[in-house]
Structure formats: C-alpha cells, structure tokens
Amino acid sequence: MSKLEGQSANLSWMPGMWYTSAWPHMKAFALPAFSDGHIRINLAGREKNGIVKPSEYDALCEEITQFLYRVKDARTGEPIVEEVVRTRRSPADNDPKLPDSDLVVLWKPGVSDVLDSPDCGRIGPVVYDRTGGHYLSRGFLMAKGPGIEPGSSIPDGQAVDLAPTIMSLMDAEIPSHFDGKPMPLLKVESCAGVS
C-alpha cells in the first residue's frame, strides 16, 4: 500500500458523518461525499449491524430512489435530483471495483437551501455550507504527439475516461482496475461557413 493510500481525511465536518452512531438502526445511510449523494443500504450479512434482509434490498433501493425523485426545490418547484444510479444488480454483488454506496444521487445543477417533500414536508431553509462540486457540462483536453492529428477531437465522455484515453494514445497497457475506457479520436470536419 502506498503512503497516500494509507492516509484518510477527517470527514467529521460532513453532515452524513454526524449520524454514524445511528447507522446500525437505520435501513440506509448517507456516506460522506463531496458533490454527488452516496447512499449505502444497511444490509444484513454485509454490514456489522445490518438490518435489511437481502430479500428486501431491491424494494428498498426503489423506495429510496422514488422518494428522492419526488423532492423539489421549494423556491423553484423543480426536482433537485437529475438521476439516481444503482451501483449493484443484486445485494450479493461484491465486486471490489464497485463504490461503497448502493445508490449514487446525481443532483441537478444549482444549489437549494429549502426543499419540499410530499413524504416529509418542508426541509429548511438551512445555512448554505455545502461542499464544493463541479457542474460543468463540458471540458477540454489539449494534446500533441504521434498519432494525434491536428484538429481531431474525442467524443463526450467522463473524467474517468481521460487516463485510459491517454494511455491508449501512448500504446500503454490500461490497468484492469481503471473504471474508464479509452475514447477514440475523431477527425474534425471542415468548419467552413461557421463564424
């Protein structure tokens, strides 16, 4: 293990960490995260004090997902959740490449200080003390070298695709533990007529 892998940050300032003593009594709990929401099911047989039976896992994941989709920004009336991503196909899925969370909540861009839930009522307003996050829909990569034609581009992808793409361009082996995949270079068509 490298020196950096052995280090951990003190995350006690994150609201999700304030309830760790209650986690054994909760069906699901929020894990500390910097931008997306991460929810872990308190699964019997996986967690030390798990209370959710594996037969209840799918239904609970769906219940939490639908709950989150119903929450709205009280100031705009718009939903606050873009998407809820389920990370496991079954409660027995223990692939080490999977995140600790069972559900990842992708929030809509913007920040809200007060929410309306048909299940819980109004939540907030709360003091704005949110961790940072990036909601840019596009970024750029500049590269020059053998095999890279001037004016070429890559398709839209995820940040995790950058390292495998660069390694592919270098003809280097891509480690199996990488989550991303190499993106192909695209030739740029003439932009005549574009001002």
Number of C-alpha atoms within 10 A of each C-alpha: 5 6 6 7 7 7 8 7 5 7 12 11 9 16 14 17 16 12 14 15 9 9 18 17 13 16 17 21 20 19 18 18 17 13 15 16 18 22 22 19 25 23 21 16 14 15 14 10 14 18 19 19 13 15 10 12 20 14 11 15 19 14 11 15 19 12 14 19 16 15 22 20 19 19 11 11 11 14 18 24 20 13 14 21 14 17 14 16 9 13 18 12 10 12 8 8 10 12 14 15 20 21 22 20 21 16 17 15 14 7 11 18 15 17 22 20 17 10 10 10 10 15 14 12 11 10 8 10 8 13 9 9 11 9 11 7 7 8 9 8 7 5 12 8 9 8 9 14 14 11 10 13 18 16 9 12 14 12 9 13 16 17 17 20 20 15 14 16 17 12 9 11 9 16 9 8 8 12 12 17 16 18 20 13 15 13 13 12 8 8 7 6 5 5 4
